[in-house]
Amino acid sequence: EEINSINQILPTASAGGYYDVGVFDEGGKAQAIRTWIRSVLRKIVHYQAEHQRLLDEQVETTLQLALPQDIVMNNVLPFLELP
């Protein structure tokens, strides 16, 4: 969906260019591409954070099943919460 959105915007956006000596209009294409790239990057960061959260949950659950509870609670979980 996000990938195709740029394909719908670019054909109708102005390309920009020089309209007078020393006057450059950036145009709508450059702005549309920047906006689209920012949107894609925000989604990548969001999905990376979600992936890390899910991995952390899985590690925590696996450790709780594999190790005695007191070892997990006193030693392992505090280590995982370090910055």
Disulfide bonds with the S-S distance in Angstrom:
none
